[in-house]
Amino acid sequence: MSHYLVPWSGGLDSTYLVWHLLSCGHSVDTVYFSLGNNSAKTTRELKARDKIKKYFSSFSKFKDREKMFNIDVDDTSRCYSDLAQVPAWITGIVYSCGNNKESFPLSTSGNHSYDYVALGYVMGDHAISFIEDIKKIYMAFGGLSAERQKLPKLVFPLKKMLKEDICNKLPNDILKEVTFCEERIDNCGKCAPCKRWKALEVDGYIPWNIRRMKEELTKECECLSIEEPIEDFPLDEDNDDLEIEKDVAKIMELEKEIKNEEISFALLKRSEDNVKPMTRAVMSYEL
């Protein structure tokens, strides 16, 4: 079995990745990275990791290195890259796991050597289109080492998986603890991850007892409901019966008209059929 290093945020995808690798019998070390521009999100992620850790601890090959690499980015900063997190993750892997072999090494020659570094991007993520570029940037750091140490292979085990597949396979006890909201107010319902999660709930991939967007879905249902219930209108049973009788009478009249039109059409067609041979006879006589 292989030894993996996984940047684990406590979100759905990276949590599934850790669980999947452990379930397959691999050794997994986890590390946490933060951009530092959303302290509320960081707090939620660290709490989610603490809750999920008790499930992962049942695997003897799991080890959380409790290493946090933080890049202090303020709210006004804009990353040149379209994938704002990827440069931070790659830098975090290299810096957090550098050549300090006694504490937390990354190099394959260290005491805690890794066969692979795995990132939890799934099908549909923007980063999937840039896998080869991400690998090249990552491997370029190896050229900056004086010892020319070979970096572990960077892999994307979930690149052909959908979030729906993850929800179906991840145990509910773990699924209920993951975090996903990008905003300072948890489960905002407006950010992209919240909208994806809500879609999973609507499609039935999230069990009802662990859904986060119940209130949001209830509000949407209320907006779609009829403003004035039918029961609020006064009902007159006698008038209703009379209206029904009138409607039935109209339908019967229409049926009679249709039948009369069908009969008229049939007679007209028969007349035309009789006229044609007579016309041909008259034309022959004139010639």
Secondary structure, DSSP 8 states (H G I E B T S, - for coil): --EEEEE--SSHHHHHHHHHHHHTT-EEEEEEEE-SS-HHHHHHHHHHHHHHHHHHTTSTTEEEEEEEEE----TT---SSSSSHHHHHHHHHHHHTSS-TTT---STTSTT--SEEE----TT-GGGGGHHHHHHHHHHGGGG-TT-----EEE-TTTT--HHHHHHHS-HHHHTT-----SSSTT-S-SHHHHHHHHHHHTT-S-GGG-S-HHHHHHHHHHHS-SS-GGGS---HHHHHHHHHHHHHHHHHHHHHHHHHHHHHHHHHHHHHHHHHHHHHHHHHH-
